[in-house]
Amino acid sequence: MEILQIANKATFPPDGGSLAILSLARGYVKNSHQVYLLNMETPKHFNNPGLLEPEIKDKLLVHGVRVNTHLSMIKLGLNLLFSNKPYIAQRFISSKYTRALKKLISVKSFDIIQVEGLYMLQYIRIIKKNFSKKIIYRPHNIEHKIWERNAQETRSFIKRIYFKNMARRLKKLELSLLNSYDYLLPISPADAEIYTDLGNTKPVCITPFGIDFQKLPTPQPGNPQQNIIFIGALDWIPNQKGITWFIDHCWDKLLETGLQTELLIAGRNAPGWLVDFLTNKPGIKYLGEIDNAHDFMIHNGPLIVPLFSGSGLRVKIIEAMALKKSILSTTIGAEGIPYTDKKNIIIANNADEFIRGIKLLTNEQDTCLKIGEEASKLAAENFDLEKIAHKVLNFIN
């Protein structure tokens, strides 16, 4: 089959969204299908041909369209005053991309078009006018839920109003496009349930992020350097709120107990205020953007995921599990993963639980190793990209 994926993110730098897009594309290729990826190259993301292995380059063809998605305060203000649509989604409506999409559909005989995320689902009417076969929608998050949780977590009255407004607009958009596709591929069971509650009537196949285990570096069971690590895009509000909460509510208390450890924080696009915050705290080393996330995780200690908002599936948790890392996460951070608390992950939802969990993982090496080993087994059983893609193809045929 020939499959077209459309996405609002290019392939580099790798983050949860871009990795999830490439993961399923690679899975389709490994199942002997041809994939075309028509994505947007934005100020934050561009295509890097070096990310594709030589053996799949002829089967996974990537074409980027330059789209300016920079936030404009003028356009944002006008949108708030004179529109009921979410500005965050409207930034991805592009006449240039529309022309490229129409042209590609007209010259290729695709069997399937897969739409990656809500912002690209805005092109569904254009697709239907030019394409009569199967359309798959793969939402990476429930967008309005992210903003609802942001509103609940913020202490700023102004931000709370804005976040609630954005959540209402995004939910309205999601509802207006509900059932416009033929098949729904939510990334987690929790997201599938939300779509059912919203009124989805189309066939559903849960399709999580997949890992190519053959491409992973060899996992190392344990590391004598028991520091603590955090990795994630630091221009994403849930990550900003999560790591600042952890530092404010947990880190100082841990240091006061005499715990001999260091917190390493890696992530790209941190705003200036966050860089200042992170570089002025004892026991914390802010590394900024790193070259290789897998090497960073392998050569350091347990991973923390202090997320209290967000939706979907955390790619970094899946990768860390596959690399035999012990992980300490909130329930929200671990959504979509069929974990067993204290067997293949440790769940913590408040400061006391995070502090106890970190003490356990740094003081009890055997426990840390055992949780990492069990995490690796869980990842292998549930997140193999070739098996996931095969399941999807069987589902839609």
Number of C-alpha atoms within 10 A of each C-alpha: 15 17 22 26 22 23 24 25 26 28 27 17 18 19 18 17 22 19 21 24 25 21 21 24 27 26 23 26 22 18 15 12 15 20 27 20 22 22 28 26 22 19 11 13 19 19 19 13 13 10 13 16 12 10 9 14 15 13 19 22 16 19 15 21 21 16 19 14 19 10 11 11 9 9 12 15 12 12 16 16 9 8 12 15 16 20 20 15 17 13 17 19 16 17 10 11 20 15 11 16 20 15 12 15 15 12 8 12 14 20 14 19 24 23 27 24 22 22 21 22 25 19 18 16 13 13 19 14 9 13 19 12 13 17 22 19 25 25 24 24 19 23 22 23 20 21 26 20 19 23 23 13 15 13 10 10 10 10 13 19 12 16 21 18 18 24 22 19 20 26 19 16 21 20 15 11 15 18 17 18 21 15 22 27 23 27 25 23 19 17 23 23 12 14 22 12 9 13 11 18 13 16 13 19 19 18 23 29 27 27 27 17 17 8 8 12 12 13 20 15 15 23 16 10 13 20 19 21 21 21 24 25 19 22 14 13 14 23 22 18 18 19 22 16 17 19 18 12 16 18 21 14 15 18 14 8 9 8 13 12 18 18 21 20 20 20 19 17 15 19 11 9 8 15 15 12 12 19 13 11 14 12 14 18 16 18 15 18 18 13 9 9 18 16 13 16 22 20 15 18 27 27 25 27 27 29 23 23 22 24 26 28 27 24 20 20 25 24 23 23 26 27 26 28 33 31 28 28 24 21 18 20 26 25 20 22 21 13 17 13 14 16 15 26 22 24 24 23 16 15 18 12 16 25 17 12 20 24 15 14 24 21 14 11 14 12 16 25 20 19 22 28 23 21 27 22 14 19 25 17 10 17 21 20 25 21 17 21 23 15 14 19 12 8 12 16 6
